[in-house]
C-alpha cells in the first residue's frame, strides 16, 4: 500500500507487485552451464 495525497477520498492505493518466474528451459540452461563450469574446473586425474 502507498499513501498519496492527490485529492482522492481515501488517500491510499493498492499496489500489486508481480515477480517474474523463470521458464523451465531457462532453469535447465542454467543447470547445464553450472555443471559444465564445474566439469571444466575439476582437476583431471592422469591416465595410468
ChimeraX attribute file (.defattr): number of C-alpha atoms within 10 A of each C-alpha:
attribute: neighborCount
match mode: 1-to-1
recipient: residues
	/A:1	8
	/A:2	8
	/A:3	10
	/A:4	11
	/A:5	9
	/A:6	9
	/A:7	7
	/A:8	9
	/A:9	7
	/A:10	10
	/A:11	11
	/A:12	13
	/A:13	11
	/A:14	8
	/A:15	8
	/A:16	7
	/A:17	6
	/A:18	6
	/A:19	6
	/A:20	6
	/A:21	6
	/A:22	8
	/A:23	8
	/A:24	9
	/A:25	9
	/A:26	10
	/A:27	11
	/A:28	11
	/A:29	11
	/A:30	12
	/A:31	12
	/A:32	12
	/A:33	12
	/A:34	12
	/A:35	12
	/A:36	12
	/A:37	11
	/A:38	11
	/A:39	11
	/A:40	10
	/A:41	9
	/A:42	9
	/A:43	8
	/A:44	8
	/A:45	6
	/A:46	5
	/A:47	4
	/A:48	3
